[in-house]
Amino acid sequence: MNPMPELTPMLKQLRLSGFLDSLEVRNRQAIDDSLSYTEFLALLLQDETARRSSKKLDLRLRRAGFRQGKTIEAFDFTFNPFVDKKMVMDLATCQFMKEKVSLLIAGPCGTGKSHLAQAIGHCAVRLDRDVLFTTMSKMLGQLHAAKATNTYDRKLKALIKVDLLIIDDYGLKPLQPPQDEDLHTVIAERYENRSTIVTSNLDFEEWGEAFPNKIIGAATLDRLRHGAYRLVLDGKSYRAPKPLSKTQKQSLNSRSKNGKK
Protein backbone atom coordinates (compact mmCIF):
# COMPACT_ATOMS: atom_id res chain seq x y z
CA MET A 1 0.00 0.00 0.00
CA ASN A 2 1.33 3.40 -0.98
CA PRO A 3 1.40 5.66 2.13
CA MET A 4 1.79 8.84 0.11
CA PRO A 5 -1.91 9.85 -0.17
CA GLU A 6 -2.44 9.57 3.59
CA LEU A 7 0.83 11.28 4.50
CA THR A 8 0.57 14.23 2.14
CA PRO A 9 -2.06 16.31 4.03
CA MET A 10 -0.45 15.59 7.40
CA LEU A 11 3.01 16.56 6.20
CA LYS A 12 1.64 19.78 4.71
CA GLN A 13 -0.15 20.58 7.96
CA LEU A 14 3.13 20.08 9.85
CA ARG A 15 4.99 22.12 7.22
CA LEU A 16 7.07 19.09 6.32
CA SER A 17 5.91 18.72 2.74
CA GLY A 18 9.58 18.66 1.71
CA PHE A 19 9.61 15.06 2.93
CA LEU A 20 7.57 14.20 -0.16
CA ASP A 21 10.54 15.02 -2.40
CA SER A 22 12.62 12.15 -1.02
CA LEU A 23 10.10 9.90 0.72
CA GLU A 24 9.74 7.41 -2.12
CA VAL A 25 13.50 7.09 -2.67
CA ARG A 26 14.26 6.78 1.03
CA ASN A 27 11.45 4.26 1.50
CA ARG A 28 12.91 2.07 -1.23
CA GLN A 29 16.38 2.46 0.30
CA ALA A 30 15.05 1.43 3.71
CA ILE A 31 13.50 -1.71 2.23
CA ASP A 32 16.56 -2.65 0.17
CA ASP A 33 19.06 -1.99 2.99
CA SER A 34 16.84 -3.25 5.82
CA LEU A 35 17.13 0.05 7.68
CA SER A 36 15.60 0.51 11.09
CA TYR A 37 12.77 2.96 11.60
CA THR A 38 15.08 5.46 13.27
CA GLU A 39 17.66 5.20 10.44
CA PHE A 40 14.89 5.77 7.89
CA LEU A 41 13.62 8.78 9.84
CA ALA A 42 17.15 10.17 10.21
CA LEU A 43 17.62 10.09 6.42
CA LEU A 44 14.37 11.95 5.88
CA LEU A 45 15.34 14.56 8.46
CA GLN A 46 18.77 15.01 6.89
CA ASP A 47 17.14 15.56 3.50
CA GLU A 48 14.73 18.10 4.96
CA THR A 49 17.49 19.94 6.81
CA ALA A 50 19.58 20.18 3.64
CA ARG A 51 16.56 21.33 1.63
CA ARG A 52 15.71 24.07 4.12
CA SER A 53 19.32 25.23 4.34
CA SER A 54 19.53 25.46 0.56
CA LYS A 55 16.24 27.34 0.39
CA LYS A 56 17.37 29.75 3.10
CA LEU A 57 20.67 30.37 1.29
CA ASP A 58 18.88 31.08 -2.00
CA LEU A 59 16.53 33.52 -0.26
CA ARG A 60 19.38 35.39 1.42
CA LEU A 61 21.28 35.63 -1.87
CA ARG A 62 18.23 37.08 -3.63
CA ARG A 63 17.70 39.62 -0.88
CA ALA A 64 21.38 40.58 -0.92
CA GLY A 65 21.14 41.84 -4.50
CA PHE A 66 24.54 40.59 -5.60
CA ARG A 67 25.51 40.70 -9.24
CA GLN A 68 25.87 37.27 -10.79
CA GLY A 69 29.15 35.44 -10.32
CA LYS A 70 30.71 37.79 -7.77
CA THR A 71 32.20 35.18 -5.44
CA ILE A 72 35.63 34.52 -3.97
CA GLU A 73 35.94 31.44 -6.17
CA ALA A 74 35.29 33.52 -9.28
CA PHE A 75 37.84 36.23 -8.47
CA ASP A 76 41.03 36.00 -10.52
CA PHE A 77 43.86 36.71 -8.09
CA THR A 78 46.47 35.85 -10.75
CA PHE A 79 45.38 38.77 -12.95
CA ASN A 80 46.50 41.44 -10.52
CA PRO A 81 49.53 40.67 -8.30
CA PHE A 82 48.88 43.82 -6.26
CA VAL A 83 45.77 42.33 -4.62
CA ASP A 84 46.59 41.15 -1.09
CA LYS A 85 45.14 37.64 -1.33
CA LYS A 86 45.98 36.72 2.25
CA MET A 87 44.12 39.72 3.61
CA VAL A 88 41.16 39.07 1.34
CA MET A 89 40.91 35.45 2.48
CA ASP A 90 41.16 36.55 6.11
CA LEU A 91 38.33 39.03 5.51
CA ALA A 92 36.32 36.27 3.84
CA THR A 93 36.10 34.52 7.22
CA CYS A 94 33.91 37.50 8.25
CA GLN A 95 35.70 37.84 11.58
CA PHE A 96 35.40 41.61 11.16
CA MET A 97 31.62 41.20 11.48
CA LYS A 98 32.07 39.67 14.92
CA GLU A 99 34.20 42.69 15.80
CA LYS A 100 31.40 44.95 14.47
CA VAL A 101 33.80 47.11 12.50
CA SER A 102 33.80 48.30 8.92
CA LEU A 103 35.79 47.28 5.86
CA LEU A 104 36.88 50.10 3.57
CA ILE A 105 38.06 49.25 0.04
CA ALA A 106 39.71 51.88 -2.17
CA GLY A 107 41.33 51.78 -5.58
CA PRO A 108 41.08 52.88 -9.21
CA CYS A 109 38.23 51.82 -11.48
CA GLY A 110 38.21 48.20 -12.57
CA THR A 111 40.60 46.82 -9.95
CA GLY A 112 37.98 44.53 -8.40
CA LYS A 113 36.56 46.56 -5.49
CA SER A 114 32.90 45.73 -6.14
CA HIS A 115 33.65 42.09 -6.88
CA LEU A 116 35.59 41.57 -3.67
CA ALA A 117 33.02 43.44 -1.58
CA GLN A 118 30.26 41.21 -2.93
CA ALA A 119 32.43 38.11 -2.62
CA ILE A 120 32.98 38.79 1.07
CA GLY A 121 29.26 39.46 1.39
CA HIS A 122 28.60 36.12 -0.28
CA CYS A 123 30.78 34.44 2.36
CA ALA A 124 28.70 36.15 5.05
CA VAL A 125 25.51 34.78 3.50
CA ARG A 126 26.99 31.28 3.65
CA LEU A 127 27.46 31.87 7.37
CA ASP A 128 23.71 32.55 7.68
CA ARG A 129 24.09 36.32 7.89
CA ASP A 130 21.76 38.77 6.15
CA VAL A 131 23.53 41.01 3.64
CA LEU A 132 22.48 43.92 1.42
CA PHE A 133 24.53 45.17 -1.53
CA THR A 134 23.69 48.60 -2.92
CA THR A 135 25.37 51.59 -4.51
CA MET A 136 25.66 54.88 -2.68
CA SER A 137 23.43 56.70 -5.17
CA LYS A 138 20.79 53.95 -5.12
CA MET A 139 20.63 53.81 -1.33
CA LEU A 140 20.34 57.57 -0.91
CA GLY A 141 17.84 57.77 -3.77
CA GLN A 142 15.65 55.15 -2.09
CA LEU A 143 15.80 57.01 1.22
CA HIS A 144 14.79 60.23 -0.52
CA ALA A 145 11.88 58.51 -2.30
CA ALA A 146 10.79 56.91 0.98
CA LYS A 147 10.25 60.34 2.51
CA ALA A 148 7.61 61.08 -0.11
CA THR A 149 5.71 57.89 0.67
CA ASN A 150 6.03 58.04 4.46
CA THR A 151 8.16 54.86 4.48
CA TYR A 152 11.43 56.53 5.43
CA ASP A 153 11.59 55.08 8.93
CA ARG A 154 10.95 51.56 7.64
CA LYS A 155 13.59 51.87 4.93
CA LEU A 156 16.09 53.35 7.35
CA LYS A 157 15.45 50.58 9.86
CA ALA A 158 16.11 47.94 7.20
CA LEU A 159 19.47 49.54 6.37
CA ILE A 160 20.41 49.80 10.03
CA LYS A 161 19.41 46.26 11.04
CA VAL A 162 20.91 44.20 8.20
CA ASP A 163 23.92 42.20 9.43
CA LEU A 164 26.22 43.46 6.67
CA LEU A 165 25.56 46.52 4.54
CA ILE A 166 27.73 46.92 1.42
CA ILE A 167 27.80 50.43 -0.04
CA ASP A 168 29.44 50.53 -3.46
CA ASP A 169 30.86 53.60 -5.27
CA TYR A 170 31.16 56.00 -2.36
CA GLY A 171 32.12 59.48 -3.57
CA LEU A 172 31.38 58.75 -7.23
CA LYS A 173 29.14 61.82 -7.09
CA PRO A 174 29.39 64.64 -4.52
CA LEU A 175 26.74 64.40 -1.84
CA GLN A 176 23.97 66.97 -1.79
CA PRO A 177 21.89 67.97 1.24
CA PRO A 178 20.10 66.09 2.74
CA GLN A 179 22.00 63.10 1.32
CA ASP A 180 24.92 63.77 3.67
CA GLU A 181 22.57 63.74 6.66
CA ASP A 182 20.94 60.48 5.52
CA LEU A 183 24.32 58.81 5.08
CA HIS A 184 25.44 60.03 8.48
CA THR A 185 22.31 58.59 10.09
CA VAL A 186 22.87 55.17 8.51
CA ILE A 187 26.54 55.03 9.50
CA ALA A 188 25.97 56.45 12.99
CA GLU A 189 23.20 53.97 13.78
CA ARG A 190 25.25 51.02 12.55
CA TYR A 191 28.38 52.16 14.39
CA GLU A 192 29.54 49.49 16.87
CA ASN A 193 26.36 47.50 16.17
CA ARG A 194 26.74 46.17 12.63
CA SER A 195 29.52 45.95 10.03
CA THR A 196 29.57 47.97 6.83
CA ILE A 197 31.67 47.57 3.68
CA VAL A 198 32.30 50.70 1.62
CA THR A 199 34.09 50.85 -1.73
CA SER A 200 35.39 53.98 -3.43
CA ASN A 201 37.55 55.18 -6.30
CA LEU A 202 38.83 57.95 -4.03
CA ASP A 203 41.96 57.66 -1.94
CA PHE A 204 41.13 57.38 1.75
CA GLU A 205 42.47 60.90 2.34
CA GLU A 206 39.94 62.26 -0.19
CA TRP A 207 36.79 60.71 1.30
CA GLY A 208 35.92 63.85 3.23
CA GLU A 209 35.70 65.82 -0.02
CA ALA A 210 32.44 64.07 -0.91
CA PHE A 211 30.63 65.93 1.90
CA PRO A 212 29.39 69.51 1.37
CA ASN A 213 29.08 69.89 5.16
CA LYS A 214 32.52 69.19 6.57
CA ILE A 215 31.25 68.79 10.13
CA ILE A 216 28.80 66.05 9.11
CA GLY A 217 31.50 64.53 6.94
CA ALA A 218 34.03 64.41 9.77
CA ALA A 219 31.48 62.87 12.17
CA THR A 220 30.44 60.24 9.61
CA LEU A 221 33.93 59.22 8.56
CA ASP A 222 35.17 59.19 12.16
CA ARG A 223 32.63 56.46 12.96
CA LEU A 224 33.22 54.63 9.70
CA ARG A 225 36.99 54.54 10.10
CA HIS A 226 37.11 53.61 13.79
CA GLY A 227 38.70 50.16 14.01
CA ALA A 228 38.03 49.57 10.31
CA TYR A 229 40.03 47.26 8.08
CA ARG A 230 41.41 48.95 4.97
CA LEU A 231 42.03 47.21 1.68
CA VAL A 232 43.79 49.15 -1.08
CA LEU A 233 43.64 47.77 -4.61
CA ASP A 234 45.98 48.86 -7.36
CA GLY A 235 47.20 47.66 -10.73
CA LYS A 236 45.60 47.14 -14.11
CA SER A 237 41.87 47.16 -14.73
CA TYR A 238 39.86 43.97 -15.18
CA ARG A 239 37.69 46.00 -17.55
CA ALA A 240 40.44 46.70 -20.08
CA PRO A 241 39.17 46.32 -23.67
CA LYS A 242 40.10 43.21 -25.58
CA PRO A 243 43.00 43.65 -28.04
CA LEU A 244 42.07 44.19 -31.65
CA SER A 245 42.27 41.22 -33.96
CA LYS A 246 44.59 41.27 -36.95
CA THR A 247 41.62 41.82 -39.28
CA GLN A 248 40.36 44.76 -37.20
CA LYS A 249 43.82 46.36 -37.19
CA GLN A 250 44.08 46.00 -40.96
CA SER A 251 40.64 47.55 -41.36
CA LEU A 252 41.55 50.53 -39.17
CA ASN A 253 44.85 51.04 -41.02
CA SER A 254 43.01 50.94 -44.33
CA ARG A 255 40.48 53.54 -43.17
CA SER A 256 43.25 55.75 -41.87
CA LYS A 257 45.10 55.68 -45.19
CA ASN A 258 41.92 56.37 -47.15
CA GLY A 259 41.18 59.27 -44.86
CA LYS A 260 44.58 60.87 -45.50
CA LYS A 261 44.02 60.69 -49.25
C-alpha positions as CSV (number, residue, x, y, z in Angstrom):
1,M,0.0,0.0,0.0
2,N,1.3,3.4,-1.0
3,P,1.4,5.7,2.1
4,M,1.8,8.8,0.1
5,P,-1.9,9.9,-0.2
6,E,-2.4,9.6,3.6
7,L,0.8,11.3,4.5
8,T,0.6,14.2,2.1
9,P,-2.1,16.3,4.0
10,M,-0.4,15.6,7.4
11,L,3.0,16.6,6.2
12,K,1.6,19.8,4.7
13,Q,-0.1,20.6,8.0
14,L,3.1,20.1,9.9
15,R,5.0,22.1,7.2
16,L,7.1,19.1,6.3
17,S,5.9,18.7,2.7
18,G,9.6,18.7,1.7
19,F,9.6,15.1,2.9
20,L,7.6,14.2,-0.2
21,D,10.5,15.0,-2.4
22,S,12.6,12.1,-1.0
23,L,10.1,9.9,0.7
24,E,9.7,7.4,-2.1
25,V,13.5,7.1,-2.7
26,R,14.3,6.8,1.0
27,N,11.5,4.3,1.5
28,R,12.9,2.1,-1.2
29,Q,16.4,2.5,0.3
30,A,15.1,1.4,3.7
31,I,13.5,-1.7,2.2
32,D,16.6,-2.6,0.2
33,D,19.1,-2.0,3.0
34,S,16.8,-3.3,5.8
35,L,17.1,0.1,7.7
36,S,15.6,0.5,11.1
37,Y,12.8,3.0,11.6
38,T,15.1,5.5,13.3
39,E,17.7,5.2,10.4
40,F,14.9,5.8,7.9
41,L,13.6,8.8,9.8
42,A,17.1,10.2,10.2
43,L,17.6,10.1,6.4
44,L,14.4,12.0,5.9
45,L,15.3,14.6,8.5
46,Q,18.8,15.0,6.9
47,D,17.1,15.6,3.5
48,E,14.7,18.1,5.0
49,T,17.5,19.9,6.8
50,A,19.6,20.2,3.6
51,R,16.6,21.3,1.6
52,R,15.7,24.1,4.1
53,S,19.3,25.2,4.3
54,S,19.5,25.5,0.6
55,K,16.2,27.3,0.4
56,K,17.4,29.8,3.1
57,L,20.7,30.4,1.3
58,D,18.9,31.1,-2.0
59,L,16.5,33.5,-0.3
60,R,19.4,35.4,1.4
61,L,21.3,35.6,-1.9
62,R,18.2,37.1,-3.6
63,R,17.7,39.6,-0.9
64,A,21.4,40.6,-0.9
65,G,21.1,41.8,-4.5
66,F,24.5,40.6,-5.6
67,R,25.5,40.7,-9.2
68,Q,25.9,37.3,-10.8
69,G,29.1,35.4,-10.3
70,K,30.7,37.8,-7.8
71,T,32.2,35.2,-5.4
72,I,35.6,34.5,-4.0
73,E,35.9,31.4,-6.2
74,A,35.3,33.5,-9.3
75,F,37.8,36.2,-8.5
76,D,41.0,36.0,-10.5
77,F,43.9,36.7,-8.1
78,T,46.5,35.9,-10.7
79,F,45.4,38.8,-13.0
80,N,46.5,41.4,-10.5
81,P,49.5,40.7,-8.3
82,F,48.9,43.8,-6.3
83,V,45.8,42.3,-4.6
84,D,46.6,41.1,-1.1
85,K,45.1,37.6,-1.3
86,K,46.0,36.7,2.3
87,M,44.1,39.7,3.6
88,V,41.2,39.1,1.3
89,M,40.9,35.4,2.5
90,D,41.2,36.6,6.1
91,L,38.3,39.0,5.5
92,A,36.3,36.3,3.8
93,T,36.1,34.5,7.2
94,C,33.9,37.5,8.2
95,Q,35.7,37.8,11.6
96,F,35.4,41.6,11.2
97,M,31.6,41.2,11.5
98,K,32.1,39.7,14.9
99,E,34.2,42.7,15.8
100,K,31.4,44.9,14.5
101,V,33.8,47.1,12.5
102,S,33.8,48.3,8.9
103,L,35.8,47.3,5.9
104,L,36.9,50.1,3.6
105,I,38.1,49.3,0.0
106,A,39.7,51.9,-2.2
107,G,41.3,51.8,-5.6
108,P,41.1,52.9,-9.2
109,C,38.2,51.8,-11.5
110,G,38.2,48.2,-12.6
111,T,40.6,46.8,-10.0
112,G,38.0,44.5,-8.4
113,K,36.6,46.6,-5.5
114,S,32.9,45.7,-6.1
115,H,33.7,42.1,-6.9
116,L,35.6,41.6,-3.7
117,A,33.0,43.4,-1.6
118,Q,30.3,41.2,-2.9
119,A,32.4,38.1,-2.6
120,I,33.0,38.8,1.1
121,G,29.3,39.5,1.4
122,H,28.6,36.1,-0.3
123,C,30.8,34.4,2.4
124,A,28.7,36.2,5.1
125,V,25.5,34.8,3.5
126,R,27.0,31.3,3.6
127,L,27.5,31.9,7.4
128,D,23.7,32.5,7.7
129,R,24.1,36.3,7.9
130,D,21.8,38.8,6.2
131,V,23.5,41.0,3.6
132,L,22.5,43.9,1.4
133,F,24.5,45.2,-1.5
134,T,23.7,48.6,-2.9
135,T,25.4,51.6,-4.5
136,M,25.7,54.9,-2.7
137,S,23.4,56.7,-5.2
138,K,20.8,53.9,-5.1
139,M,20.6,53.8,-1.3
140,L,20.3,57.6,-0.9
141,G,17.8,57.8,-3.8
142,Q,15.6,55.2,-2.1
143,L,15.8,57.0,1.2
144,H,14.8,60.2,-0.5
145,A,11.9,58.5,-2.3
146,A,10.8,56.9,1.0
147,K,10.2,60.3,2.5
148,A,7.6,61.1,-0.1
149,T,5.7,57.9,0.7
150,N,6.0,58.0,4.5
151,T,8.2,54.9,4.5
152,Y,11.4,56.5,5.4
153,D,11.6,55.1,8.9
154,R,11.0,51.6,7.6
155,K,13.6,51.9,4.9
156,L,16.1,53.3,7.3
157,K,15.4,50.6,9.9
158,A,16.1,47.9,7.2
159,L,19.5,49.5,6.4
160,I,20.4,49.8,10.0
161,K,19.4,46.3,11.0
162,V,20.9,44.2,8.2
163,D,23.9,42.2,9.4
164,L,26.2,43.5,6.7
165,L,25.6,46.5,4.5
166,I,27.7,46.9,1.4
167,I,27.8,50.4,0.0
168,D,29.4,50.5,-3.5
169,D,30.9,53.6,-5.3
170,Y,31.2,56.0,-2.4
171,G,32.1,59.5,-3.6
172,L,31.4,58.8,-7.2
173,K,29.1,61.8,-7.1
174,P,29.4,64.6,-4.5
175,L,26.7,64.4,-1.8
176,Q,24.0,67.0,-1.8
177,P,21.9,68.0,1.2
178,P,20.1,66.1,2.7
179,Q,22.0,63.1,1.3
180,D,24.9,63.8,3.7
181,E,22.6,63.7,6.7
182,D,20.9,60.5,5.5
183,L,24.3,58.8,5.1
184,H,25.4,60.0,8.5
185,T,22.3,58.6,10.1
186,V,22.9,55.2,8.5
187,I,26.5,55.0,9.5
188,A,26.0,56.4,13.0
189,E,23.2,54.0,13.8
190,R,25.2,51.0,12.5
191,Y,28.4,52.2,14.4
192,E,29.5,49.5,16.9
193,N,26.4,47.5,16.2
194,R,26.7,46.2,12.6
195,S,29.5,45.9,10.0
196,T,29.6,48.0,6.8
197,I,31.7,47.6,3.7
198,V,32.3,50.7,1.6
199,T,34.1,50.9,-1.7
200,S,35.4,54.0,-3.4
201,N,37.6,55.2,-6.3
202,L,38.8,57.9,-4.0
203,D,42.0,57.7,-1.9
204,F,41.1,57.4,1.8
205,E,42.5,60.9,2.3
206,E,39.9,62.3,-0.2
207,W,36.8,60.7,1.3
208,G,35.9,63.9,3.2
209,E,35.7,65.8,0.0
210,A,32.4,64.1,-0.9
211,F,30.6,65.9,1.9
212,P,29.4,69.5,1.4
213,N,29.1,69.9,5.2
214,K,32.5,69.2,6.6
215,I,31.3,68.8,10.1
216,I,28.8,66.0,9.1
217,G,31.5,64.5,6.9
218,A,34.0,64.4,9.8
219,A,31.5,62.9,12.2
220,T,30.4,60.2,9.6
221,L,33.9,59.2,8.6
222,D,35.2,59.2,12.2
223,R,32.6,56.5,13.0
224,L,33.2,54.6,9.7
225,R,37.0,54.5,10.1
226,H,37.1,53.6,13.8
227,G,38.7,50.2,14.0
228,A,38.0,49.6,10.3
229,Y,40.0,47.3,8.1
230,R,41.4,49.0,5.0
231,L,42.0,47.2,1.7
232,V,43.8,49.2,-1.1
233,L,43.6,47.8,-4.6
234,D,46.0,48.9,-7.4
235,G,47.2,47.7,-10.7
236,K,45.6,47.1,-14.1
237,S,41.9,47.2,-14.7
238,Y,39.9,44.0,-15.2
239,R,37.7,46.0,-17.6
240,A,40.4,46.7,-20.1
241,P,39.2,46.3,-23.7
242,K,40.1,43.2,-25.6
243,P,43.0,43.7,-28.0
244,L,42.1,44.2,-31.6
245,S,42.3,41.2,-34.0
246,K,44.6,41.3,-37.0
247,T,41.6,41.8,-39.3
248,Q,40.4,44.8,-37.2
249,K,43.8,46.4,-37.2
250,Q,44.1,46.0,-41.0
251,S,40.6,47.5,-41.4
252,L,41.6,50.5,-39.2
253,N,44.8,51.0,-41.0
254,S,43.0,50.9,-44.3
255,R,40.5,53.5,-43.2
256,S,43.3,55.8,-41.9
257,K,45.1,55.7,-45.2
258,N,41.9,56.4,-47.1
259,G,41.2,59.3,-44.9
260,K,44.6,60.9,-45.5
261,K,44.0,60.7,-49.3
